[in-house]
């Protein structure tokens, strides 16, 4: 575990779709690394919705049972990219690869204000899977009009391949030993039918699979092709994911603990195409290696293995220090205290003296109740405003059984302040728990 454990009260007994609910995420790139955990590298839809042109950061989530996900926090922001578009934004679908002790995070980003003509494929590196990434520049020779959505596949012989594309064009090529250059030149991936974007490559039983989004208007599907070579030629095989109700589709296929899964996104929580959420469903193969149509479910997948062990002592509860704008503490003090009145615009509760230890990442868990289908809270940490935090309905506005999680960066010491501001639905806050990451 990268955090110090998950309290039993926070552990989900079964899965549900979408699996990431506290913030809006899309374009999931899933990988299993040497620590045995599965990681999702996702783009971040900002709430309130500002359009895909203003997507400006990436988050990572990890799990060891596919149901209980830890928000590892933001790993890269457009402001971290010195060579990037001056106006920022446009941090679209990413991927990650591992080689010789280094994690390589690949992402598309324009280098100029004329964004669609200046796409490049950036690379950030770290010696950890979910933190410490530093931008290293971009891959020379890649990019140009509509060329986005990088995917990197590392074969059994450790040779790595880059795939990307958009605007009905898909290309692939072998990466150099440095994982930041192309051997020779990229080549067109032939044999694909109705390619749009979102290339993803995986291997099963000696057969290579290339999945991608098609051009169905306002409701993309996922198609795939197969080959006996990582760069094709490819044989088109058909559609394996029907429309999700979202105007875009993007996914990754991964084997974890003996079962194959499809990670994708929909807009079930928000009903808004620019506020998407990551989902997981099982993926099955026929005897001849073809993929069965994935059944989209509300229940998602069952936990794989044992639920993570809890270390309650690693968590501590922060106390409300201030309320305002009509919000007030009711029910007593300590664990009995509940902040109500947060439905009013500008109403807030503030948690002061939050211990940041030596500084760095900390998982924050908001305990809440709401009788609405979806309420939201504005999150501000030490004066820095984050995105709205989702609080899906708990069925009642009385008992704080809901938990919304988000990972932030705290300053060293006990002078950290976390503020939750309402005005986005009826919601009561029953407390705030914080756990610092072991870096």
C-alpha positions, 0 to 999 in steps of 0.5 A: 500500500502507498498509504497507511491503510484504509479504515474498515468503515471506508472499504466497499463490500462490492463494486459499482460503476462508475468506480471513481466518483469523487472527481470526474475522470476519463481515458483510463490507462490501467497497468499492473506493476511489480508491487502487485497493485493495479494503477489507473492513469486518467485524465481529469475533467474539471468541474464546473465543466469548462470543456475538454480544451481546459483539461489541465492535469492527470490523476492516478488511482491504485487498488489491490482488489479492483473495488477499493481505490486510493486516489494517489493525487495529481501527478502532472499539470500543464503548468509543469510543462515548460515547452507546452501551450502558453495557455495550458489545458489540453492534457488529454488521454495519457499512458504509462510504461515501466522499464529498468526501474523508471516509470515513463508517463506519456501524454499528448499536449500542444506546444503552441496556441494553435493547438490542433496543429501543434500536438506533441507527445510529452514524457515525464519520468519517476522512480515511483509509479504514482508520484515524483514525475518530472517532465523530460520534454517530448519525443522528437518526430512525433505529433502534428495535426490531431495526433494524440492518445499515446499508448506504449506496449512493452513486449515479452522481449522488453522491446517497447512500441509507441502507438498514437493517432487521431483524425482517422490516422493511426501510427506505430513504431518501436521506441529506442532504449531511452524510451524517449525516441523512435527507432527509424520512423513511425508507420501507418497501422493497416487493416483497421476499420473506421479508426478514430482515436484511443489506440490501445495495444495488449498481448494474449497467447502470442496474439496482439490486439489493437483496440480503438474508438470509432467514428460513430457520431456523438456515441463512439464505440470500441473496435479491435483488430489482431496481429501476430506482430506488434506493428501489424498488419492488422486483421479487423475483428469487430466491435466489442464495446457498444456506446456508453451514452457518452459522446466519446469512448476510450479504454484499456484492456488489462489482465489482473489476478487471472481475469481480463477487464476493460476500463472505460468511461461514461457520463452516468454520474453527471449526464454531461459529456465533459464530466466523465467517470471511469468504469470497469467491467469483465472482458471475455474471449472466445476459444478462437481468441476473439473478444466477446461484447463487453456487458456494461453493468451498474455493479462493475466487478467483484473484489479480487482477493481480500479487502485491504487491511485497516490501520485505523491508527494511521488516520486522524480526524480533523475538527471543525474550527470555523463555519460561516455563510449559514452553515453551523455545527449541530449534534454536539462536539467531536464525533457527534458533530455534524455541519448542516446548512451547506446547501446555501451559497457561500456556506462553508466549514473549515478544518484548521490545524491539520497536521501535514507531518513533514509535508507532501501528499495526504488522502482526505476523506469527507464523511457526509450524507445527502438525500439528493442524487448528487451534491457537491462541495468546493474544496480549498486547501491552504487557499488553493482551490481545487475542483468540485468534489462529488458526493453521490446520494446516500439515501438519507440526509441524516447519517454520514455514511457517504465518503468522498476522497481526494488527495491533496498536498499539505504543508509541513506542520500543523498550520494546514487549513481545509475549507469545504464550501457548499451551495451545490445541493443539500449535504451535511458533513459529519467529519474529515479524516486525513492520512498522510502518504508514506513517501 
